Amino acid sequence: MRVAVIGCGFFAQNHLNGWRDLAAEDVQLVAVCDLDANKAEAAAKAFGVPRFYTDAKTMLDNEQLDFVDIVTQMDSHLEMVKLACARRVDIILQKPLAPEWETARAVVETTRRAGVRLAIHENFRYQSPMRKLKGVLDSGAIGQPNWARIAFRTGYDIYAVQPYLHQAKRFAILDVGIHMLDLARFFLGDVERVSCETQRRNPENVGEDTATLMLRHRSGAVSVVECTMEARIDPDPFPETLVTIEGDRGSAMVGPGLLGRVASGGQSREMDFGSPLLSWTSQPWHTVQESVLRTEQAILRAWRSGQEPESTGEDNLKTYALVEAAYVAAREGRAVVPEVN
């Protein structure tokens, strides 16, 4: 299968490494594209890619592709999707779908009308500790899950490599909170209503940098979702996501250092929820980096088997609906029922 990557910036390096590793599964990275010619050329050289471009339309016209991996900022997603759909090229799209709800729906509808497969690169659910925790839940070890806390709290200087985040009008919820909301759905199922409080703790930020949400799931479970870029905690767990889930027979958690603990039947045991370093990953980034490869691999294997991957455009709209509901809930001071796509 022939793939091209659009976007060669900071996080795209993980995507490029992942596709290089998947050459072992008969994936050929044939082209890269970035508006910055220096970035595009550097990526082509670093990853042994035959051709690089600065214009996505030109690349799509010139290359025979099975699918394209779009790793650009969300403002450009609809335009890039339309270009790929016009050429009947399947799409993997970086989250979030778009800057706002109506455009997110337009992205999914565009692919639906074109008959093009759309998978969203929702990589947090593919982090090793999250997959292992889901395995514990599915085993029935803690019974029926009925409460959870999912938290991404850090004071790490993320602005050093992503300075544009200072100017984001919708920041914490849409940038990293969307991952936490997807995990809440992954672990506890779909959501009936959302409550949310937001804060702007750093005066340099335009949008909210802290959000605290409460979700009522259709199963009856309740989850608390926390995300902030302005925590003042020591030690700072960045970039780890910490999760505690309680069931009617016990509990399971992913704690600092990716140390898991499962308590059930009056007994408690520790589990290593980490995974070995890959040749191109490094601490403390490894868990996030590896999840990019695992996400790509899962999408590819699903498509090859004629199945839908977990995070289709349609499924990711359900997560995006929680994002939208959270912003309404925070603005209006009430619980909000998420819109059904």
Helices and strands as residue ranges (DSSP letters): E 2-6, H 12-21, G 22-25, E 28-33, H 37-47, E 51-53, H 56-62, E 67-70, G 74-76, H 77-86, E 90-94, H 101-114, E 118-121, G 124-126, H 128-139, E 145-153, G 158-160, G 163-167, H 172-172, I 173-177, H 178-188, E 191-199, E 210-217, E 222-228, E 242-247, E 250-254, G 256-258, E 259-264, E 267-272, H 286-304, H 313-332
